[in-house]
């Protein structure tokens, strides 16, 4: 009791000082968010490093022991059971974090971090096609919420704290601190960014990346975009054509994944049964296609897009494998598979459009993600961090065109529409993608009547 009174007294004294010396407010706020952002960066960077090292291990085990694939239905059933029994609102995944930032109504449980970590590792151990970003963002968000409760942060600062968790998780999992910074600002509501969170998100992202890479010695995969074509109208037109297809592919992925989630949930009310069925379908697809290239992250497939050769329809197979994996309740992110889908599609289009294949694979790598996540600025910056600034104009064009042509769809259904992509649609500000999808369906059914 004495400590609480003393704490309040110190806080009151500090506010009195700031009131008398208003110039001190700015350095005080700067120092506050540097310290808080650093703590979130340490937590999220460490969590990402543990996940990445564990992911390397389970991926190696899956490749060394091909028979593990046949346990995919049982692994999915186990994870679904754990979420059903203990997950609570953690089952919403990334959408829970976005909703908490937007309205602050729901609390993010700390158990989200170990649940998504375990669930993602099980998915990858047995061959599910999923990514890393969802796991990192959810761990970062839940750890940020936990830290916020410890320091008794207020509602407005909590919103910024959760954005730091997103940035710290994203920046550390991909080794792209600048993209991680902007992603945390941009993903909440596309068309709008909160610059109030700029410094804390940057600190969380850069510290998270440094902690993961230097303290935990995590190494990230790098690709080369090859020789960048000189800027010309002909190449620019070809890039625009490719970017339109990148955007449409992003939309296909988002809508197919959401459709499969709803369809399988309607068909199998029990999530455990749903995951068993999903695992069986993925195993069947492996033998129909005749290759295991589309399982797991798909990193070798992405590498072949830059340096080797891939099937012209590899992007469609990876898209289908990932949509089925996530659509039937398995845990994991969407972003790395989106990288692979974009790179393989870029490889195919490079041959068709007579453009450098590694160059177009690099554009597809970031542009399909841009369209699916509705984060064109973050993806553009990621492109520069991963491939250099020589092709910056082409990367910017690819990201913004893909963003436009993906429409009002995306992988995060709780993402808000801050500014619509077209004036043809009268979308109220703050409408989520899920709400807009429902409005379109309602409007369409009324017109048919």
C-alpha positions as CSV (number, residue, x, y, z in Angstrom):
1,X,0.0,0.0,0.0
2,X,2.9,2.3,0.9
3,X,4.6,1.5,-2.4
4,X,1.5,2.3,-4.4
5,X,1.1,5.7,-2.6
6,X,4.7,6.5,-3.1
7,X,4.5,5.5,-6.8
8,X,1.5,7.8,-7.3
9,X,3.3,10.5,-5.5
10,X,6.3,10.3,-7.7
11,X,4.1,10.3,-10.8
12,X,2.2,13.4,-9.6
13,X,5.5,15.2,-8.9
14,X,6.7,14.3,-12.4
15,X,3.5,15.7,-13.9
16,X,4.0,18.9,-11.9
17,X,7.5,19.3,-13.2
18,X,6.4,18.8,-16.7
19,X,3.6,21.3,-16.2
20,X,6.1,23.9,-15.0
21,X,8.7,23.0,-17.7
22,X,6.6,22.1,-20.8
23,X,9.8,21.9,-22.9
24,X,10.7,18.8,-21.0
25,X,7.6,16.9,-22.3
26,X,9.2,16.1,-25.6
27,X,12.5,14.6,-24.4
28,X,10.5,12.9,-21.6
29,X,8.1,11.3,-24.1
30,X,11.0,10.3,-26.4
31,X,12.9,8.7,-23.5
32,X,9.8,6.9,-22.3
33,X,9.1,5.3,-25.7
34,X,12.7,4.5,-26.4
35,X,12.8,2.5,-23.2
36,X,9.4,0.8,-23.7
37,X,10.2,0.1,-27.3
38,X,13.5,-1.4,-26.3
39,X,11.9,-3.8,-23.9
40,X,9.3,-4.9,-26.5
41,X,12.2,-5.3,-29.0
42,X,14.1,-7.6,-26.5
43,X,11.0,-9.7,-25.8
44,X,9.8,-10.0,-29.4
45,X,13.3,-10.5,-30.8
46,X,14.1,-13.2,-28.4
47,X,10.8,-14.9,-29.1
48,X,11.4,-14.7,-32.8
49,X,14.9,-16.2,-32.4
50,X,13.6,-19.1,-30.4
51,X,10.9,-19.7,-33.0
52,X,13.3,-19.5,-35.9
53,X,15.9,-21.9,-34.4
54,X,13.1,-24.3,-33.5
55,X,11.7,-24.0,-37.0
56,X,15.0,-24.9,-38.5
57,X,15.2,-27.9,-36.3
58,X,11.7,-29.3,-37.1
59,X,12.0,-28.5,-40.8
60,X,15.3,-30.5,-40.8
61,X,13.5,-33.4,-39.0
62,X,10.7,-33.4,-41.5
63,X,13.0,-33.5,-44.5
64,X,15.1,-36.2,-42.9
65,X,12.1,-38.3,-41.9
66,X,9.6,-38.2,-44.8
67,X,7.2,-40.5,-42.9
68,X,6.4,-37.6,-40.5
69,X,4.0,-36.3,-43.2
70,X,1.5,-39.0,-42.3
71,X,1.1,-37.6,-38.8
72,X,-0.1,-34.2,-40.1
73,X,-3.8,-35.0,-39.4
74,X,-3.0,-36.0,-35.8
75,X,-0.7,-32.9,-35.3
76,X,-3.5,-30.7,-36.5
77,X,-6.0,-32.4,-34.3
78,X,-3.8,-31.9,-31.2
79,X,-3.3,-28.2,-31.9
80,X,-7.0,-27.6,-32.6
81,X,-7.9,-29.4,-29.4
82,X,-5.5,-27.3,-27.4
83,X,-6.9,-24.1,-28.9
84,X,-10.5,-25.3,-28.3
85,X,-9.7,-26.2,-24.7
86,X,-7.3,-23.4,-23.6
87,X,-7.1,-20.9,-26.4
88,X,-10.2,-18.7,-25.8
89,X,-10.0,-15.6,-27.9
90,X,-6.4,-16.4,-28.8
91,X,-7.9,-18.4,-31.6
92,X,-8.5,-15.2,-33.5
93,X,-4.8,-14.9,-34.1
94,X,-3.5,-11.7,-35.7
95,X,-7.1,-10.3,-35.9
96,X,-7.3,-10.2,-32.1
97,X,-4.3,-7.9,-32.0
98,X,-5.7,-5.6,-34.7
99,X,-9.1,-5.5,-32.9
100,X,-7.4,-4.7,-29.6
101,X,-5.5,-1.8,-31.2
102,X,-8.7,-0.5,-32.9
103,X,-11.1,-0.6,-30.0
104,X,-9.3,-1.9,-27.0
105,X,-12.2,-4.1,-25.9
106,X,-10.5,-7.5,-25.7
107,X,-7.5,-8.5,-23.7
108,X,-4.7,-10.5,-25.4
109,X,-3.8,-13.5,-23.2
110,X,-0.2,-14.3,-22.6
111,X,-0.9,-17.9,-23.4
112,X,-1.3,-16.9,-27.1
113,X,2.6,-16.8,-27.3
114,X,3.3,-20.5,-26.3
115,X,0.1,-21.7,-28.1
116,X,1.0,-20.2,-31.5
117,X,4.6,-21.2,-31.1
118,X,3.8,-24.8,-30.4
119,X,1.0,-24.9,-33.0
120,X,3.3,-23.5,-35.8
121,X,6.1,-25.9,-35.0
122,X,3.7,-28.8,-35.1
123,X,2.4,-27.6,-38.5
124,X,5.9,-27.4,-39.9
125,X,7.1,-30.6,-38.3
126,X,4.5,-32.7,-40.1
127,X,4.5,-30.8,-43.4
128,X,1.7,-28.1,-43.3
129,X,2.2,-25.2,-45.7
130,X,2.4,-22.1,-43.6
131,X,4.6,-19.2,-42.7
132,X,6.3,-17.4,-39.8
133,X,4.9,-13.9,-39.6
134,X,1.7,-14.8,-37.9
135,X,3.6,-16.6,-35.1
136,X,6.0,-13.7,-34.6
137,X,3.3,-11.0,-34.6
138,X,1.1,-12.9,-32.2
139,X,4.0,-13.6,-29.8
140,X,5.1,-10.0,-30.0
141,X,1.6,-8.7,-29.4
142,X,0.9,-11.0,-26.4
143,X,4.2,-10.2,-24.8
144,X,3.6,-6.5,-25.4
145,X,0.2,-6.8,-23.7
146,X,1.8,-8.7,-20.8
147,X,4.4,-6.0,-20.3
148,X,1.8,-3.3,-20.5
149,X,-0.1,-4.9,-17.7
150,X,3.0,-5.0,-15.5
151,X,3.7,-1.3,-16.0
152,X,0.0,-0.5,-15.8
153,X,-0.1,1.4,-19.1
154,X,-3.2,3.5,-20.0
155,X,-5.6,2.7,-22.9
156,X,-4.0,5.0,-25.4
157,X,-0.4,3.9,-24.7
158,X,-1.6,0.3,-24.8
159,X,-2.6,0.8,-28.4
160,X,0.9,2.0,-29.3
161,X,2.4,-0.8,-27.2
162,X,0.6,-3.4,-29.3
163,X,1.8,-1.8,-32.5
164,X,5.3,-2.1,-31.1
165,X,4.7,-5.8,-30.6
166,X,3.7,-6.1,-34.3
167,X,6.8,-4.2,-35.5
168,X,9.2,-6.0,-33.1
169,X,7.9,-9.4,-34.2
170,X,7.8,-8.6,-37.9
171,X,11.2,-6.9,-38.0
172,X,13.0,-9.6,-36.1
173,X,11.5,-12.6,-37.9
174,X,12.5,-11.3,-41.4
175,X,15.5,-9.2,-40.5
176,X,13.9,-6.1,-42.0
177,X,13.7,-3.5,-39.2
178,X,12.5,-0.6,-41.4
179,X,9.8,-2.7,-43.0
180,X,8.8,-3.9,-39.6
181,X,8.5,-0.4,-38.4
182,X,6.1,0.7,-41.1
183,X,4.2,-2.6,-41.1
184,X,3.2,-2.0,-37.5
185,X,1.9,1.4,-38.4
186,X,0.3,0.5,-41.7
187,X,-1.4,-2.8,-41.1
188,X,-4.1,-1.6,-38.6
189,X,-6.0,0.4,-41.2
190,X,-4.9,0.7,-44.8
191,X,-4.8,4.2,-46.1
192,X,-4.0,5.6,-42.7
193,X,-0.9,5.6,-40.5
194,X,-0.4,6.8,-36.9
195,X,2.8,8.7,-36.7
196,X,2.4,8.9,-32.9
197,X,3.7,5.3,-32.8
198,X,6.6,5.9,-35.3
199,X,9.5,6.2,-32.8
200,X,8.4,3.3,-30.5
201,X,7.7,1.0,-33.4
202,X,11.1,1.8,-34.9
203,X,12.9,1.2,-31.6
204,X,11.0,-2.1,-31.1
205,X,11.8,-3.3,-34.6
206,X,15.4,-2.3,-34.7
207,X,16.1,-3.7,-31.2
208,X,14.2,-6.9,-32.0
209,X,16.3,-7.4,-35.2
210,X,19.5,-6.7,-33.4
211,X,18.6,-9.1,-30.5
212,X,17.7,-11.9,-32.9
213,X,20.6,-11.5,-35.2
214,X,23.5,-10.5,-32.8
215,X,22.4,-11.9,-29.4
216,X,20.8,-15.1,-30.7
217,X,22.9,-15.4,-33.8
218,X,19.9,-15.9,-36.2
219,X,20.7,-15.8,-39.9
220,X,18.2,-14.8,-42.6
221,X,17.9,-16.2,-46.1
222,X,19.0,-13.7,-48.8
223,X,18.2,-13.6,-52.5
224,X,19.6,-11.7,-55.4
225,X,17.5,-9.8,-57.9
226,X,20.2,-10.1,-60.5
227,X,20.8,-7.3,-63.0
228,X,18.1,-4.6,-62.7
229,X,16.9,-3.4,-66.2
230,X,17.4,0.3,-67.0
231,X,14.4,2.5,-66.5
232,X,12.3,2.5,-69.7
233,X,8.7,2.7,-70.8
234,X,8.7,-0.8,-72.2
235,X,10.0,-2.4,-69.0
236,X,7.7,-0.2,-66.9
237,X,4.7,-1.4,-68.8
238,X,5.7,-5.0,-68.4
239,X,6.1,-4.4,-64.6
240,X,2.6,-2.9,-64.4
241,X,1.2,-5.9,-66.3
242,X,3.0,-8.3,-63.9
243,X,1.9,-6.2,-60.9
244,X,-1.7,-6.4,-61.9
245,X,-1.4,-10.2,-61.9
246,X,0.4,-10.1,-58.6
247,X,-2.5,-8.2,-57.1
248,X,-5.1,-10.5,-58.5
249,X,-3.2,-13.5,-57.2
250,X,-3.0,-11.9,-53.7
251,X,-6.8,-11.4,-53.9
252,X,-7.3,-15.1,-55.0
253,X,-5.2,-16.3,-52.0
254,X,-7.0,-14.1,-49.5
255,X,-10.5,-15.0,-50.7
256,X,-9.8,-18.7,-51.1
257,X,-8.3,-18.9,-47.6
258,X,-11.3,-17.2,-46.1
259,X,-13.7,-19.3,-48.1
260,X,-12.1,-22.5,-47.1
261,X,-12.1,-21.5,-43.4
262,X,-15.9,-20.8,-43.5
263,X,-16.7,-23.9,-45.7
264,X,-14.7,-26.3,-43.5
265,X,-16.1,-24.8,-40.3
266,X,-19.7,-25.2,-41.7
267,X,-19.0,-28.8,-42.8
268,X,-17.1,-29.8,-39.6
269,X,-18.3,-28.0,-36.5
270,X,-15.6,-29.8,-34.4
271,X,-12.3,-28.0,-35.1
272,X,-10.4,-31.2,-34.2
273,X,-12.2,-33.1,-37.0
274,X,-11.7,-30.2,-39.4
275,X,-7.9,-30.3,-38.9
276,X,-7.9,-34.1,-39.4
277,X,-9.7,-33.8,-42.7
278,X,-7.4,-30.9,-43.7
279,X,-4.3,-33.0,-43.0
280,X,-5.6,-35.9,-45.0
281,X,-6.4,-33.6,-48.0
282,X,-2.9,-32.1,-47.9
283,X,-1.3,-35.6,-47.8
284,X,-3.5,-36.6,-50.8
285,X,-2.4,-33.5,-52.7
286,X,1.2,-34.4,-52.2
287,X,0.7,-37.7,-54.0
288,X,-1.5,-36.1,-56.7
289,X,1.2,-33.5,-57.5
290,X,4.0,-35.9,-57.0
291,X,6.3,-33.6,-55.0
292,X,6.8,-32.3,-51.5
293,X,8.1,-28.9,-52.7
294,X,5.0,-27.1,-51.5
295,X,5.2,-28.2,-47.9
296,X,6.5,-26.1,-45.1
297,X,7.8,-22.6,-45.7
298,X,8.8,-23.3,-49.3
299,X,12.2,-21.6,-49.0
300,X,13.9,-23.9,-51.6
301,X,11.1,-23.2,-54.0
302,X,11.7,-19.4,-53.6
303,X,15.5,-19.9,-54.1
304,X,14.8,-21.8,-57.3
305,X,12.7,-18.9,-58.5
306,X,15.8,-16.7,-58.4
307,X,18.5,-19.1,-59.5
308,X,17.0,-22.2,-61.0
309,X,13.9,-23.4,-62.6
310,X,10.3,-24.0,-61.3
311,X,7.1,-25.3,-62.8
312,X,5.0,-22.5,-64.5
313,X,2.1,-23.4,-62.2
314,X,4.2,-23.7,-59.0
315,X,2.6,-20.5,-57.6
316,X,-0.9,-22.0,-57.9
317,X,0.1,-25.2,-56.2
318,X,1.8,-23.3,-53.3
319,X,-1.3,-21.1,-53.1
320,X,-3.6,-24.1,-52.8
321,X,-1.5,-26.0,-50.3
322,X,-1.3,-22.9,-48.0
323,X,-4.9,-22.0,-48.3
324,X,-5.9,-25.6,-47.4
325,X,-3.5,-25.7,-44.5
326,X,-4.6,-22.5,-42.9
327,X,-8.2,-22.9,-44.0
328,X,-8.5,-26.2,-42.0
329,X,-7.2,-24.8,-38.7
330,X,-3.5,-25.3,-38.8
331,X,-1.4,-22.6,-37.2
332,X,1.2,-20.4,-38.9
333,X,1.5,-17.3,-40.9
334,X,0.7,-16.4,-44.5
335,X,3.6,-14.1,-45.4
336,X,6.4,-16.5,-46.3
337,X,4.1,-18.6,-48.5
338,X,3.1,-15.3,-50.1
339,X,6.8,-14.5,-50.7
340,X,7.1,-17.9,-52.4
341,X,3.9,-17.5,-54.4
342,X,5.1,-14.1,-55.6
343,X,8.6,-15.3,-56.5
344,X,7.4,-18.3,-58.4
345,X,4.8,-16.3,-60.3
346,X,7.4,-13.7,-61.1
347,X,9.6,-16.5,-62.4
348,X,6.8,-17.6,-64.7
349,X,6.0,-14.1,-65.9
350,X,9.6,-13.3,-66.4
351,X,9.8,-15.9,-69.1
352,X,6.4,-14.9,-70.7
353,X,7.2,-11.1,-70.7
354,X,10.8,-11.5,-71.7
355,X,12.1,-9.7,-68.6
356,X,14.9,-10.8,-66.3
357,X,13.6,-13.7,-64.3
358,X,15.4,-12.9,-60.9
359,X,14.3,-9.3,-61.3
360,X,10.6,-10.1,-61.7
361,X,10.8,-12.8,-59.0
362,X,12.0,-10.1,-56.6
363,X,9.1,-7.9,-57.6
364,X,6.7,-10.7,-57.1
365,X,8.3,-11.6,-53.8
366,X,7.2,-8.2,-52.2
367,X,4.2,-7.3,-54.5
368,X,2.0,-10.3,-53.8
369,X,2.5,-9.7,-50.1
370,X,1.7,-6.0,-50.6
371,X,-1.7,-6.9,-52.2
372,X,-2.6,-9.5,-49.6
373,X,-1.6,-7.5,-46.5
374,X,-2.6,-4.0,-47.9
375,X,0.7,-2.6,-46.8
376,X,2.4,-1.2,-49.9
377,X,4.8,1.1,-48.2
378,X,6.1,-1.5,-45.8
379,X,6.5,-4.0,-48.7
380,X,8.3,-1.4,-50.8
381,X,10.8,-0.7,-48.0
382,X,11.2,-4.5,-47.4
383,X,12.1,-4.8,-51.1
384,X,14.9,-2.2,-50.7
385,X,16.1,-3.9,-47.5
386,X,16.2,-7.3,-49.2
387,X,17.2,-6.5,-52.7
388,X,18.8,-3.0,-52.6
389,X,17.7,0.3,-53.9
390,X,18.7,0.0,-57.5
391,X,15.3,-1.1,-58.6
392,X,13.4,1.1,-56.2
393,X,11.1,2.7,-58.8
394,X,10.1,-0.7,-60.2
395,X,9.5,-2.1,-56.7
396,X,7.3,0.9,-55.8
397,X,5.2,0.6,-58.9
398,X,4.8,-3.2,-58.4
399,X,3.7,-2.7,-54.7
400,X,1.2,0.1,-55.3
401,X,-0.3,-1.5,-58.4
402,X,-0.7,-4.9,-56.7
403,X,-2.2,-3.1,-53.7
404,X,-4.8,-1.4,-55.9
405,X,-5.7,-4.5,-57.9
406,X,-6.1,-6.8,-54.9
407,X,-9.3,-4.8,-54.1
408,X,-10.9,-4.5,-50.7
409,X,-9.7,-7.9,-49.6
410,X,-6.8,-9.2,-47.6
411,X,-5.5,-11.8,-45.3
412,X,-6.4,-9.9,-42.1
413,X,-10.2,-9.7,-41.9
414,X,-10.2,-7.3,-39.0
415,X,-8.0,-4.8,-40.9
416,X,-9.9,-1.5,-41.2
417,X,-10.4,0.4,-44.4
418,X,-9.1,3.9,-43.5
419,X,-9.3,5.2,-47.1
420,X,-11.0,3.2,-49.8
421,X,-9.0,2.2,-52.9
422,X,-11.7,3.6,-55.3
423,X,-14.3,6.3,-55.1
424,X,-16.7,3.9,-56.8
425,X,-17.3,2.3,-53.4
426,X,-18.8,4.4,-50.7
427,X,-17.1,2.7,-47.7
428,X,-17.5,4.2,-44.2
429,X,-14.2,4.9,-42.6
430,X,-13.3,2.2,-40.1
431,X,-15.2,-0.6,-41.8
432,X,-13.3,-3.8,-41.5
433,X,-12.6,-6.1,-44.4
434,X,-15.0,-8.7,-42.9
435,X,-17.7,-6.1,-42.5
436,X,-17.2,-4.9,-46.1
437,X,-17.4,-8.5,-47.4
438,X,-20.6,-9.0,-45.6
439,X,-22.0,-5.7,-46.9
440,X,-21.2,-6.7,-50.5
441,X,-22.9,-10.0,-50.1
442,X,-26.0,-8.4,-48.5
443,X,-26.2,-5.8,-51.3
444,X,-25.7,-8.4,-54.0
445,X,-28.5,-10.6,-52.6
446,X,-30.9,-7.6,-52.4
447,X,-30.2,-6.7,-56.0
448,X,-30.9,-10.2,-57.1
449,X,-34.3,-10.1,-55.3
